Amino acid sequence: MSRLTRTIAVLAAVFAASSSVYAQDLQDLHLQIVPRTPQEAARIANVTRPATEFEMAEPFEANQAGAATVRSSGTRDAFSQPSANISFERELDFKVGNGLFKKLWVSSPSSTLASDGLGPLYNARSCQRCHLKDGRGHPPDGPEDSRVSMIARLSIPGGPDFGEIQDYLNSAPDPTYGGQLQDFTVAGHPAEGRLAIRYTEEPISLSEGETASLRRPTYAIEDLGYGPLHPDMMLSPRVAPQMIGLGLLDAIPAADILALADPGDLDGDRISGRAQIVLSQEHGVPMLGRFGLKAGQPSVKEQSASAFSGDIGISTTLFPAAYGDCTEAQSACRTAPHGETAIHDNAEIGDEGLDLVTFYASNLGVPARRDVDDPEVLHGKRIFYDTGCIACHTPKFVTHRLARQPEQSFQLIWPYTDMLLHNMGPGLADNRPEVRATGREWRTPPLWGIGLTRQVSGHTYFLHDGRARSLLEAVLWHGGEAEAQKQAVVEMPKADRAALIRFLESL
């Protein structure tokens, strides 16, 4: 089946199951898009075609974010630079957004009316506390580090039907603890609990006598503050993902992402990526999910607003509950003082502030690739392609032409993701559905910047819950649709395996 035929089939299935408004790309609802000409479409198809020659780097390959690519620095601030093509005037908005991203919120009532409204239950006092240096979070390294950059999503089976979205998997927040475990509180309120993690080591044999060890986590919630959890509670621990390139991912045409979906594996390659479809809080219609580890949010703005609500307990016009994630069972939390004011659109952070944070998050620059012409890196790239990793980690896209977002407009980018959901097998399953995503499905994470994780974040913990302590361990946890690729890595010559990791480190 041709890509065009498959795309038409996917679109037809999505449109049949969703509001007819979904036929509009998400960006059509809030951005000015300049349509592509047939000549441009042909050029884009040519430039985004996967490489077949690996003797040298491809043109512009070092510039992972196109003209927005920033110089790769040797400091921890490598992920905190604005898009390289940002104007002087718009850089001011970026810096103000950065200030709001770092701002420490305080509890209400307070004399600082622009900064109160924290909690009452929360995970962090600022966005920066989880997204340290705009990089990747990590699981706790010990009892003294039990509350850093890791959250636990909660839900139970059931909940209301949502017929507008095909294959919608009903779930509801835990009736007592809500949709997320909050381990911090303002004065006078007990914390909800503490996420406890225990690991067991599982050795794995590789070719040529090499070995690796995978640590399998077991999770429990301890020190419960509001009574027992629901007996059918489902738990999904997650570390904060890196922040770079989000605006560029938001600017990829939805049709280009849907063209990669193959839910029935019609081409027989055993890869069956599915589009996540979520209800947009901003627009009130089903939209393509892009952000979050299961693509549960359709835009950078809604992802930001959701995090304000769930992580910090700060209300916005999109998520207006002043008490954040508190449930009816937590009556003291629901009736506590809040920080909503008319000057902030009857929310705790108004639309102007949310837009500035969104602009900041959308313009965190992607650093340039390193060592793109190194022979071992090029060999590792060949292995990455030949092994079939690009079936999910799609190398290249060209973004929309965007009149209101010049930094993200019409850029050739190299994120190495298809933005789709994939079954990653029982080993990585959290067994907790999210909208259309099953308990075994995760969105393909972008790989750009992954080689700078130690430099920026001070660790090399990967995957949704940070269980992998190296890139090799992350690869070895792959299963499900990626089982064949994982086995190929296990069995390939030692030198090829090292070259593959060297390529990933160059991204």
Sequence and secondary structure as in RCSB ss.txt:
>XXXX:A:sequence
MSRLTRTIAVLAAVFAASSSVYAQDLQDLHLQIVPRTPQEAARIANVTRPATEFEMAEPFEANQAGAATVRSSGT
RDAFSQPSANISFERELDFKVGNGLFKKLWVSSPSSTLASDGLGPLYNARSCQRCHLKDGRGHPPDGPEDSRVSM
IARLSIPGGPDFGEIQDYLNSAPDPTYGGQLQDFTVAGHPAEGRLAIRYTEEPISLSEGETASLRRPTYAIEDLG
YGPLHPDMMLSPRVAPQMIGLGLLDAIPAADILALADPGDLDGDRISGRAQIVLSQEHGVPMLGRFGLKAGQPSV
KEQSASAFSGDIGISTTLFPAAYGDCTEAQSACRTAPHGETAIHDNAEIGDEGLDLVTFYASNLGVPARRDVDDP
EVLHGKRIFYDTGCIACHTPKFVTHRLARQPEQSFQLIWPYTDMLLHNMGPGLADNRPEVRATGREWRTPPLWGI
GLTRQVSGHTYFLHDGRARSLLEAVLWHGGEAEAQKQAVVEMPKADRAALIRFLESL
>XXXX:A:secstr
  HHHHHHHHHHHHHHHS GGGGS GGGGTS EE   HHHHHHHHHHTS     SS  TTTT TTGGG B   SS
GGGG  B TT  HHHHHHHHHHHHHHH   B SS S TTTB   SEES SSSTTTSGGGS     SSGGGTTSSE
EEEEEEE     TTSTT   EE BTTTBTB   EE TTS    EEEEEEEEEEEE GGG EEEEEEEEEEEES S
SS   TT EEEEEE    TTHHHHHTS HHHHHTT  TT TTSSS   B  EEE TTTSSEEE  BSTT  BSSH
HHHHHHHIIIII    SSS  TTTT  TT HHHHTS    BGGGTTBSS HHHHHHHHHHHHTB  B  S TT H
HHHHHHHHHHHTTGGGTS   EE  EETT TTTTT EE       EEE  GGG     BTTB TTEEE    TTG
GGHHHHHSS  BSTTS BSSHHHHHHT  GGGHHHHHHHHHS HHHHHHHHHHHHH 
